[in-house]
Amino acid sequence: MTDSECIQGLIDGNEEAARWLVDNHQLRVFNICLGFLRNKHDAEDIAQDVFVEVIRNAASFRGDAKVSTWLHRIAVNRSLNYIRSSKRRRLWLELNPFSGNSAGDAAGIPVAGGNDLLEQEDLKHGLECAIDSLPQNQRIAFTLSKLEDLSYQEIAGVMNLSLPAVESLIHRAKMNLQKRLKKFFA
């Protein structure tokens, strides 16, 4: 099935088109969401929302990009919106004296030790924190490139940027990550 056949099928309410769309793109959409959210359950929920949105709004697909690019863009936007709303909820819970949480509990910082497993978890947490601390466009470009293995051209399509802009974002992201992760490799 081609992209245009799929979109037309979705517009016509064809369940086979919806099944084809999900079967061919669910892993990539889920992985994009997981790359941003780092929580399997949240990523599954957001990925499902992405497909519901695409199926409901198939008629609005302009066709100036591939369906996969459209899906990736929606997955990135949905993931970022979820992160923004989660931060607001988390801040409210931390500030609310009746929630039972303190700012320290919410940080979830692992205790470093001599154990290899703890060191790996500490490194993983440090990497996640370093990626999360990147400016938004750098974080998006880096995540799509390194964690989702999209080409720079595909990233440019998802982010509506030029190829040189994507190259620059990824280069700056790498430089920023090197600075932030220096303590782990010193």
N, C-alpha and C positions, 0 to 999 in steps of 0.2 A: 504494500500500500504506500502510495506517495504522500508527501505532506499535504498537498492540495486535496487528495482524496480523503485523507483523514479528517481534515478540517471540514470539508463538505459533509462527510458522514456525521461528524459531531453536530453540525448545524441542523442536519436532518434528524437527529436523535438516534442514530444508528449505534446500537450497543457494541457491535463488532469494531467500529472505529474507536470507541472509548477503550475497549479491551486492548486493541492494537497499540494505542497511545501509551497506556499504562505498561503493557508488557515490554515495549521497546524503550521506555524512558524511566521506569520507576527506580532502577538501581542508581542511575546517574543523579536523578533528582534527590533521592534519599541521601546519597553520599555528599551532595552539595550542602544539604540541610545539616547533616551530621558534622560536616567540616566547620560550620559556623556555630552550631548549638552544642556539640560535644555531649549530647545526651540522646541515646537511641530512641527513647519514647517520644521525646519532643520532636526529633527529626522525623519520625514516622508520622506524627500528627501534622506537622507542617507540610510534609511531602503529600499527604492525602489532601490537605487544603489546596495545594498547588494544582493538583489534578482536577479537583472540583471546580476551582476557578477557571481553569482552561476549558473544561467541558462546558461550563455555563456561558463563558464569554468567547466561544469559538468564532462567532460572527464578527467579533471585533478584531480578529487577527488580520493584520494588513498585508501580510505576505512579503514584506520587504526584508525579512530574515527567515532563517529556517525555523521550523517548529521547535527543534531542540534548543535553539538560541532563546526563543521566547520562553520556553519552560525554564531554562537556566536563569534567565533574568527574573522571572516571577519567584523562583526558589530563593534566589539571593535576597530579593526585596522582602519576601515573607519572613525569611530567617532573621534579617536585620530588624524588621518590625517587631518580631517576637523578642529579640534580645532587648530592644528598647523598652518594651512593655514589661519584661521580666526585671529589668534594672529598676524601673519605677516601683514595682511590687516589692522587690527585695529591699529597696531603700525604705519603703513604708514599714515593712516588717522589722527592719533594724531600728527604726525610730519609734515604733509602737511598743510601749512598755508592757503591754498585755500579750504580745506575741510569743514571749518566752525565748526569743533569740537575742543574741548580742552581736555586735559587729564582728567580734572575734570568731564566733561560731559560724557566721555566714561566710567568712573568708575561706574556710576549708583548707587551710594550709597544712600540708603533711609535715610530720616531724622527721627531720633528716637524721640518719643514723648510719652505722657501718654496714648494715645489711644491704646486699645488692638490690633486692626488690624495692626497698625503701629509696635507695639512690635512684633507681630507674623511675619510680613514681615521682620523686622530687624533680628529676630532669624533665619528665613529661609535663608536670605541673608548671615548671619554669618556662618551658617552650610554649605551652598554651597561654600562659599569662603574657609572655612576650608578644605572641601573635595578637592577642586581644588588645594589647596596648598600642598597636600600630594605628596610625590614622586610618579612617574607614576605607578609603579607596585603596590604600596599600594593602590593608588586610584582605579586602575582597579579591584584588588581583593576585596576591600571594596564595590565598586559599584555593582559588580556582586553578592556579598554575601548579602548585606543588602538591596539594592534597587531592585535587580532582583531575589532575593531568590534562587540563584543557590547553590547547595551543594558544599562543599569544593572539592569533587572529580570532579564535573563538571568544577569548576573553574580551577583546575589543568589541565584538558584537554584543556580548552580554552587557558590558558596561557602557556601551555607546561612546566609546573613545577611539582615538586613532591608535594605530599600532605603535608608533613611537611613544605615545603617552603611556600605554600599557607596559612597554619595555622599561620606561623610566620609573613607573610605580613599583614594578617588581625589583628593579635594581635598588631603589631606595629602601624598600622593605627588607631586602637581604642585608643591606648595610645597617639598618636600625636593629635588626635581629642579632647581627654579629655583636653590636655594642651591648645589647641587653643580655646576651647569653655568654659573654666573656667570662663571667665568674664560674660557669659550669665547666669551662675548658681550660682554665688557668692552671 
